[in-house]
Amino acid sequence: MIFFSRRVRLLMAIVAIVDLAVFSQHSVLVILAQTIGAALILLGMFYDYRPSSLTGLLIVATASAAAIELPSLLEVDLILTAIVSMAIPMFVLTWLALSAEEGETTDVLLLKRPATIALVFALVCLSSAPIMVLVMNLLAPTISMRITPTTEIAIILIATTAGSIVLTRRASAAARPPGTQEGT
Amino acid sequence: MSGLRSTSLGTAILSFAIVFAFAGILFSNLSWAVLSVTFASAYVYAYLRFVTELQRTNLHIERSALEDISFAQEPTSITVDILNKDPITVRGTFEDILPENCELSAGMNKSVRDLPPKSVLKLSYSLVPNKRGPLVIPGMKIARNDSLGLFDEEQIIEHPTVINVHTEKGSFDAARKMAGKEHLESSGMGRSPAVVLRELEFDGIREYVPGDRARDIHWKVFPKLNKLMTKTYRKEGSLQTMVFVDCSRSMRLKRSKVAKVDHAVDLSMQLSNVLISSLYPAGVAIFDEIKVLTKAPPALGRHQFEKIVQVLREAPSSIEESEEGTVRTEETESNKTMEPKQISLKANVEGKEFLSALDRIATRGMRPALGIGLEGGIKEIIAKNRGREQLYVIISDLVSSRDAVIAGAKLCKSTGNKMLVIHTYDDWYRNAEALLDMPEAERLYGDLSDSLKIEATFRGLGVSYLRIGPADTASRIVRAIRRGKA
């Protein structure tokens, strides 16, 4: 497990927001929305107030998704762009916004194993469309397929839903009764 | 753990993930889908993290009762120290689960707070037990919250603490008051000795010898004989008394306000105190159908009454019976929300055993085989005392242990010991407001007839017999014994 102090978290949030802004189209509306969202996230983190952080997160997420063009996820450069410009900064921002109230009493904790599993899960989901196309081409090389963005989104959603169910079910099954220690 | 409950925030995050996915389809832009995946992965991270937190929970719970003796209907103070030994903060509402048959009287048995690593949470509260018997505080319930606010889960940490609740404090006060006033021995010449013999028995008179005590001089014969005469006494060993309290299942069945076993415990405590205060060695034993559960041998001394009280604290509690004749286990509000495995499993098992035992008695139309509990206990005491005369006071309803008591009476007769049977008459402990119809009247008549036959059997064996009901106090019983009504 890794502990993050308030200063480190603020720095991480700023880096993530800058990352999002760099990859976005620089229209006035987008910059304004991202600024307001970033301010709300930082305020929420500063005052340990989760609703503010979450509101800011939604504003930043909506503005960034609208401002970053990703026509397809079948090419490596586009996948990398998606991961660097959207997935990683948004994951960091979501985690920081949700854990705004956690830092009230102690430093925010990141458990390595759950974090690694969640990041691998996100990567697999984002790569699910090219993997699917690869498998289809290997199994039926003569068939010509037209993959539209809607098809890609459908494949990603199916992978996300199935992955979420599998991971949460496995975790539930693995959970054992909590340990106790007898007092006198 | 079947699955964690998602909070409204968790549901909102999932909803946004779905909405973003639809937005991606609508705008044909995969950025929205990436956003959807990000939210879903954050949800998965929160889930996995909370599961890890629940698995790692390492709390050291220390619970203690402040009072040495807890009384029924009197507040008992409980303190609970919870130490978080894990490096992860435990968030949620900590609640010490209240046992059945008790109410919270002061303080709070729950606390809403974060418990950081290596820190201690203290809970202090008082609860009022409703009845005598072991009070089991099963453990602690923690309504856990996820640190990211997406999930919650009810976690129950089993850490039972047993507090033996004694009978009501009023019973102790009554025993204390009786100790100085009441006595079991008869006084005066010419009266047949009551159950407990006096230490000095009048023997005769002789001429006065210088040195005789003035109080032993027979002043009434001085005018007739014109010389001083001295009364002489024959010293007799004071009887050792052992009070046996029947704790069989029929005694524990509570059909009205008072359970026979509770009444028997009160009586045995008060009678013992009367005997001890009159300097007669007294002891107590509790027995069931199988064995003598625990006992305090007859003795005198400052701490004998405390020993007797300790033994009586071990007596099992009463079992409620509903009008339909089934054993009922009480459920408090807190227990309704407990996990199924937490709900008075022990009480249910005991209830089933009890019902099956009653069924066996009813269907076969016969009494259980000779109980070895009481008989064995009497034999052991006789063997240890090597011919010294004993008095055995048996408080029983003579339902489950009838044959054992009769066997004990025969044993007493053959070995020259005395026995007094205080019969807690079953019908008098039933609900008096119940409708009296013809079958019920016939049953009551049959029971009384049986009881008279048993009384005749005991009288034939030279055993004193007293039939009592819930209204009979220890004082009344002592007076009845002293007046030779037993």
Interface residues (C-beta under 8 A of the other chain):
Chain A: M1 R50 L54 L58 A61 S64 A65 A66 I68 E69 L70 P71 S72 L73 A82 M86 A87 M90 F91 T94 W95 L98 S99 E101 E102 E104 T105 T106 L109 L111 R113 P114 A115 I117 A118 L119 F121 A122 C125 L126 T148 P149 T150 E152 I153 A154 I156 L157 T160 G163 S164 L167 T168 A171 S172 A174 A175 R176 P178 G179 T180 Q181 E182 G183 T184
Chain B: M1 S2 G3 L4 L9 I13 F16 A17 F20 A21 A23 G24 I25 F27 S28 N29 L30 S31 W32 A33 V34 L35 S36 V37 T38 F39 A40 S41 A42 Y43 V44 Y45 A46 Y47 L48 R49 V51 T52 L54 Q55 R56 T57 N58 L59 H60 I61 E62 R63 D81 K85 P87 I88 T89 D114 P116 P117 S147 L148 G149 L150 Q155 I157 E158 H159
